[in-house]
Amino acid sequence: MASRIEDYALIGDCHTAALVSRNGSIDWLCFPRFDSGACFAALLGTPDHGRWLVAPHDPVRRVTRTYRGESLVLDTTFETDTGAVTLTDCMPIRSEQQDLIRLVRGVRGRVRMRTECIVRFDYGSITPWVRRENGGIQAVGGPDTLHLRSSVPLRGEGWSTVAEFDVHEGEEVCFVLNWHPSHVAAPPPIDPYEAIEHTVNWWTEWASRCAYQGEWREAVVRSLITLKAMTYAPTGGIVAAVTTSLPEHIGGERNWDYRYCWLRDATFTLAALMHCGYTEEARAWREWLLRSIAGRGEELHIMYGLAGERRLPEMELPWLPGYENSRPVRIGNGAYDQFQLDVFGEVLDCLHLARHYGLKDAASDWRVERELVKRLEQVWQEPDEGIWEVRGPKQHFTHSKLMAWVAFDRAIKDVERYGLEGPTEHWRSLRDQLHAEICDRGFDRKRNTFVQYYGSKELDASLLMMAEVGFLPATDPRIQGTVAAIEQELVRDGFVDRYRTESGVDGLPKGEGAFLLCTFWLADNYALMGRRDEAKEVFERLLSIRNDVGLLAEEYDPNERRLLGNYPQAFSHLGLINTACNLTQAEKPVEVRQTA
């Protein structure tokens, strides 16, 4: 198993995804959805918990890899003393079935290769029954069946399927893995060569629609492709990450399941997609959002499943030792039923922004929003668990109150600008009351900075959102003082920590990496304050920590110089896209969010 998160590349089919290490091992794959049980879970354990290796038998002298153009088809080239081969990994874009193709092509000389496929369903807990079939093997366990077909003979070895074979220059050896429910018949085999060509063309055409033409187009396009790969095509929902339990602190317990859809991502996602020309994807995301939150206001959750599921109970998997022994491994997410006041603002902000961009809505959509505002009127004065989903005591978090202010502000604007019905004078009174309260109870006058929660002396990087949402202008001395305080207390080697974990506010042991999205927010604030050179410096520092194929995790450890947390992380790639647009486009996402 690869030792670092950045050693992994992503492949996917817009239903699920796999992580492929630099050594040619697929160590994470869930069929048929992102949140299904993994059939390869070595990422969180050992090879015995499931993996699929295709690599040279002899020592590898050099590894290089790249995506094929603007696609999600991965080429990894291995060089040995006797020659070189390229391994192509592809999950075809197909609606009727799910396959994974691994194609080995000889580049020069002769290379002895080995494959080892260890299938373990349900996160490594189920060893399937395996039997031979024409051209390969079939593995069955509970509700799942996998077929592995190859042009080389496969054999059983222990509880795995293996083969050794030579590849000479110009020769090709192909493997195709197919999943289907165990109670239905196997689908017909695909033509792997046609499937790879079709998939490259599909991604290339999709990427060509990107409207961004700024300085950092390569990074923006790669981030957009990553977001598309993290989209569950049948519903339009976008998962926060394709993994669970990759640690925010190596050896620690800050290990969460991110294979779900957070409402908090809504505005960032819509802005990124619309600014880059992806109207259909933005519309699908908005429709997913409206379906998921439909119901009474008190029933609102902060995250949902891929199809809008509302119960995501958290449990631990004790048989998995965790990534670099970071325990526990969790599936599900107990934060799903937390009270997080800020999501009201994120939802109202997203739907308001959609109207600004011209995404047509139905009359019933405003009824859903009115119901949320009605609920917010009842609860905005209550403490909550906040943006960081603390597992300690509830607090009156300043960011949460800020986003409640955003919710009332956007509701007022929707009535005034789009002819919708609503008690604007009542909402204006609540909005003004909130503004005054935040400036009074959430601000430390002695230090000239806003604080994490009312009465606290602690800082929080979420305060960087105050200028971005238009609460105060970036030139306001209170905003400038807050940015200066964050620079002094939360910036570590050029990267921003969310807050001081040693404060104990989150109810968890101290220690985690710097948070990449917060660092993008710092760049945005610099840009708003006219400090463009500093904004660009921060942004390019963030670009420099992407791995060799352009991917980012949730966090970064500046001391160990390694990525941390679930991976790839939608929030980080959304931040990259929006900050690039803020620095290069005439219509900047942050300015649109302030003034729309």
Summary of the structure (lengths in Angstrom):
residues: 596
radius of gyration: 24.5
end to end distance: 47.9
largest distance: 77.8
contacts: 2175
relative contact order: 0.11
helix: 38%
strand: 24%
